[in-house]
Amino acid sequence: MKTNNNTEEGFPHLQGIIVPMITPLKARDALDHPGLERLIEHILAGGVNGLFILGTSGEAPALSHRLRHELVGQVCKQVKGRVPVLVGITDTSFVEAVQLANYSAESGALAVVTAPPYYLPISQPELTDYIEQLVAELPIPLFLYNMPQTTKVVFAIETIKSLAELEKIVGIKDSSGDLAYYDELLKLKSLRPDWSVLIGPEHLMAETVHRGGDGGVNGGGNVYPRLLADLYTAVKQGDVVREKELQKTLLDLGEIFSVGQHASAVIKGMKCACSLLGLCDDRMAEPFMRFNPPERERVRKVLESSNIQPEPVSKS
């Protein structure tokens, strides 16, 4: 992770792999604490550059505000500053978003992250005004999060250009999968060279780093953090042979996310794989349900085919 002194009050210029962590659950409103501890250590052992909690992979919209606060406190306490912790505060309630941001700052998080408020789509002028008001209330820097598949609203390039004037905004994560849009984001570095411009879809991470991006916020890092960290390093070092080899493995493992038939299958795949590796429970936040045995077996086979060894099947 490199530091750019032009960032907000010395905020580090985040680069590399930031893992959008799943939220291990053992019951409707209860964390799987042993699983959470194992998962964090597994991710950090992979040599990643940060954790992003309460994002899409973390099922944040489906979690109670009480549990969100508990998760923030537990993660920051365990990480102890070893890597930056970013906290998603996307909410339909401005007040709840600010309250979670304040608690995150008190707990030791480095920054917060917000996508546009969801449910009723808002206009770009409303979005600009919302972010400006939010930034004024935040105790720590903010990353923008472009996730139109779930929020039904895109951060328009002109909107981002306007928001780039706010020093407390320090970067953006783009999960649209639109490389033309991503290229437009990179052009904004002429206005904010300190910004971290990160990609969500992991199969595009290497390509976007070649284009000048700063790395990825990639869900597969819950399962195979070292693979993603090594791929990022290979790209930065210009090791074309190593990059090609790791990219192929990454694409093969990506089959985990296409086992199910619905959008939630991406998170189900991550949780199922982590469960198979003995890291944490694969319980989903309601209304979603974990994979059934046939889908679970398919995930197991994907892991085994890439030499990632899950725990033995229980005979009980």
ROZA-864910 format. One record per residue: residue in one letter; z, y, x of N, C-alpha, C in turn. Coordinates in steps of 0.05 Angstrom, whole numbers, plus 5000, padded with zeros to 4 digits. Each point is the difference from the previous one (the first is absolute). Layout:
AZYXZYXZYX
...
% end
This chain:
M500049765017500050244983500050255018
K498150184995499850235016501350244985
T500850205016501250234988498250255005
N499750164979498450245001501850234993
N500550185019501950214996499250214979
N497549984991499050184979500849924972
T501249774997500749904974502450144989
E500649964975502250124986502649955016
E501150215012502650005014500149765019
G497949955015500049785019499649734988
F499049994975499649744987498049835016
P500649755005498249845016497449944986
H497950015016497349944989499849704998
L500449894976500149714996497249885004
Q499949795017497649855005500749715002
G498049834994500549715002500249874973
I501749804998500449854976502650064987
I499950114976502350054983500049794978
V502049844997500049784981501250094973
P498449994978501050064974501549754989
M502650015003501649764997500349924970
I499849744995500749894974503050044995
T500849974975502850034993501149724992
P501549875018501149734993502050024977
L499649854979501850004977501149724995
K502549994990501149744993500649994970
A499950234986500550014972498750264990
R500250054973498650224988500650275014
D502550055007500750265012501749955024
A499349805016501649935023498349935024
L500650125023498649945025500749735011
D498249875013500549765015500850105028
H502650055004500950125024499549845026
P500649745000499449845024496950005006
G498549994978497150005003499050275011
L501250214990499350275009500550035030
E502349905009500750015029498049845017
R499449764991498149845015497250135001
L499250104977497350134998499850245019
I502050175000499950235018499849925029
E501749805008499949925028497449865007
H498949864981497349875004497950215005
I500050214983498050215003500350155026
L502550085007500450155024499449845025
A500549744999499449835023497049995005
G498450084980497150005003498950245015
G501850185009499150225016498650224984
V500850044975498750204983501350285006
N498850204988500850285006501650134978
G500649864978501550124979500249834975
L501850084982500249874974499650204978
F498649924979499750174976501149834977
I502150104989501249854977499650154974
L500149854978499650114973497250124996
G498149855011497250074994498949804980
T497449964999498849814982500949725006
S499949925026500949735007502949964993
G501650215000502849984994500650014970
E498050004983500350004971501850234990
A499950225013501950224994500150084970
P497750034987500250094972501549824981
A500249745008501349804983503049975007
L501050145020502849985008501750224988
S502549944994501850204990500550215022
H500850244992500650205019502549935017
R501849854987502449915015499249815022
L498249814994499249815020498350135023
R498450204992498550145021501850145020
H502150124990502050135018501349795018
E500849774987501349795016498149905022
L497549964994498149915020499750195023
V499850264993499750205021502449995019
G502449994989502450005016500149755018
Q499449774989500249755015497949995023
V497550094994497949995020500650195023
C500850254993500550195021502449915018
K502049884986502449915015499249785020
Q498349814991499349785018498050085022
V498150174993498050095020501350165022
K501950174993501550165020498150155019
G497950124989498350175016498249865019
R499849734998498249865019497150074995
V499350044975497450114993500450204978
P498150184995500250194978500049854973
V501650094981499949904973499050224982
L497949934985498850184980500749894972
V500750174982500949924973498150114979
G499049834983498450084977501750134978
I499350244992501550134978498250064976
T497749874999498250044977501449944975
D499950184981501449964975498850174978
T500549934975499250164977502050234996
S502249995013502150204998500350165026
F499650264999500350175023502849985010
V502050014982502850005008500749755015
E499149774990500749745013498749995027
A497550115003498749995026501650165020
V500950244992501650165019502649875007
Q501349894980502649865005499749785020
L497949844997499549785019499350105028
A498650225001499350135026502650095014
N501850124985502550105012501649765010
Y500249794985501549765008498749875024
S497350005001498649885023500650165025
A500050264998500650175023502849955010
E501949984981502849945008500349735013
S498349814992500249735010498749975027
G498350185008498749995026497149965000
A498750014976497149984999498750235014
L497649955011498650215015498350184982
A498949884979498350154982499849864973
V499050144981499549884973497050004995
V499249854980497249964993499750034970
T497950144991499550014972497049974993
A499549844980497450004987500250194976
P497850064987500150164976501749874978
P501550154985501549884977498149844983
Y500949774991498349824985500450014970
Y498649854985499949974971498050194988
L500850264996498050194990498750135024
P497349975003498650125022500350304999
I500350135024500350285001497650125014
S499550264995497850145012500650075029
Q497950075015500450075028501750255003
P499750214983501850235002502949934994
E500449824981502749914994501249845023
L498349835012500849845023500850185024
T498450205005500650195022502750134995
D500450104975502450134993502449825003
Y499749754990502149805002500949965029
I498149955017500649955029501350245012
E499050244994501250245012502950034991
Q500649954975502750024990501849785013
L498849765002501549785012500750065029
V498150095015500550055029502250215003
A500150194982502050215002502849894997
E500349774987502649884995500749785020
L498249925016500449775018501650075025
P501849825008501650055024498649895026
I497949834996498649885022497050014995
P498349965020497150024996498949794980
L497550064992498749854979497349905009
F499449744993497349895002498949994972
L497450064998498649964975498949724999
Y499649894976499249724996497850004979
N497649945009497749994981499749714991
M500649954975500049734989498850014971
P497450074998498950054973499849754982
Q500149765013499949764983502449984982
T502350105008502449974983500950274987
T499350225013500950264989498050134982
K497549905002497750114984499350295008
V501050095023499450275009499449985030
V497950135009499350025028501050275011
F501149995025500550255014497250115009
A498950194985497450115007500250135028
I497849995014499950115028500850294999
E499050154981500650294999503050044994
T501249824985502950024995501549955025
I499249805015501449935025499650235020
K497750125001499450235018502050234994
S500550044974501950214992502849935008
L500749754996502849915006500449985030
A497949995016500349995029501350255011
E500150214984501350245009503049985000
L501149794987502949964998500949835025
E501550135018500749875025501749754995
K501449984978501849774996498449754992
I497550034993498349774996498849915027
V500549755007499349925028497949785001
G498949924978497949805001499349884973
I498249805000499249884975499349705005
K500749844980499249724999497849984979
D497849895007497849964980499649714995
S500449924974499649724992497649974982
S498350204999497749994982497949795009
G499949955026498049815010497250135003
D499950264996497550155001499850135028
L498349895017499850105028498750285001
A498350064981498950275000502250214994
Y501749934982502350174994501850025025
Y500549785013501749995023498950185022
D497350005003498850175020500450294994
E500150074975500650284992502850075007
L501949814997502750055008500250065030
L498549845016500150045029499050285008
K498150114984499050275006502250214997
L502049944983502250194996501850025025
K499649815019501650035025499350255015
S497750134993499450255013502050224990
L501049964976502050184989502949925008
R500449735001502749905007499749775020
P499650065025499749795020502549835004
D502250104990502549855001500349794979
W498250004980500349814977499449725009
S501549814988499449715002498349934976
V497649905005498249914978499849705002
L501349874981500449715001498449864977
I499349755004498549844981501749794987
G499649954974501549784987498749735003
P497549964991498849735002499849915028
E501349785007500249925028497449915012
H498149904984497549915011498350235011
L500850254992498650245009501550145023
M502349905007501750145020498550045026
A498949795012498650025026497750204998
E498449984979497750184997500950294998
T502250064985500850284998501250105025
V501349835016501050095026497650085018
H497949844999497650075015498950274992
R500350074975499050254989501850245006
G502449955011501850215007502650004984
G500449794983502449984985502449925017
D502450014989502449975015501349724997
G498849834983501249734997500149934970
G501749814994500149904973502749974988
V500250014974502349934984499249754985
N500449775013498749764992501949784991
G499749914975501849824987500349735014
G497849915013500249755014502150005023
G500850245007502150025021502649874992
N500449964974502449854991499949715010
V497649895002499649725006499349965030
Y498150165010499049965027499950285014
P502450115005500150275013498850005028
R500549795016499049995027496950015001
L498849864982497050004998498950284997
L501250154981499050274995500650195024
A502449975011500750165023498149945024
D499449755004498249935022497250094995
L499149994975497350104993499850305005
Y502050154992500050285005499850065030
T501649865016500050035029497349935012
A498849794990497449925011497950224995
V500150124976498150214994500550245018
K502450085004500750235016499349955029
Q500249765009499449935028497049945005
G498549994979497149945002499549715007
D501849824993499649725005498449884977
V497450015003498249924978500349714993
V500249835020500249714995502549934985
R502250115010502649954987500050114971
E498950244997499850124973498549824981
K497749905008498449834983501549754992
E501449885019501549764995502350054980
L501550215004502250074982499150084973
Q497750144998498950094975499249764983
K498949805013499249754985502549874988
T502149985017502549874990501150174976
L499950265003501050174979498549964974
L497449985002498349964976500649724987
D500449805017500649744990502750004985
L502050135011502650024987499950174975
G498050174998499750174976499649854975
E499349745003499749834976502649984984
I502250045014502650004986500050194976
F498650225003500150214980498149964977
S498349805002498149944979500549744985
V502449895004500849754987500250044970
G501350224992500450064971497650144989
Q500050054973497850114986500450304993
H502350115005500650274991500850175023
A500250264995500750195021502749935013
S501849904985502749935010499949775020
A497749865002499849775017500450085030
V499450255007500350085027503049995008
I501750114983502949995005501149724998
K499049854980500949724997499349845024
G497650055011499249865024501850055024
M500750265004501850075022502749884996
K501150014976502749894995500049705002
C497949874991499849715002499949925029
A498350145016499849935028502650035015
C501450224994502650055012502049794992
S499949914975501849794991499349735015
L497549945003499249765014500850005029
L500250245012500950035027503050005003
G501449974977502949995000501450275004
L498550214994501150275005501650104976
C498949984976501450114977499049874974
D501450064979499249904973497450134992
D498449864983497550114992500150114971
R502450044990500350104973498650274997
M498550044979498650254995501750174981
A499750275002501250184980498549964974
E501549994978498749974974498350244994
P497749964985499349764984498549785015
F499750025026498449815015501749765008
M498649785004501349745007498849905026
R501749855015499149885025497849794995
F498649935021497949794998501249744991
N498449854985500749734993499349815023
P500949754999499649815022497149985010
P497949994982497349985010499150245017
E500750244992499450245015501650015026
R502549914998501750005024498949815021
E498949774991498849825019497550115013
R498550164985497650125012500850205022
V502150154995501050195020500949855025
R501449774996501049845022497649915017
K497949924988497749905015498650225016
V500050244989498950235015501650055025
L502650004997501850045023499649795021
E499949754991499749775019497350015014
S498050084986497350015012499850215022
S501850205000500150205020502349965020
N501049765000502249925019502550164995
I500550094976502650114992501549794985
Q502149905011501349764989502250074979
P499549944975502150034980502249795003
E502250044985502149805000499049754986
P501249775007499149754987500550014970
V498349864985500349994971502649854993
S501650124982502649874993499449744985
K501749805006499749744986501849984976
S501650214996501949984977498650054974
% end
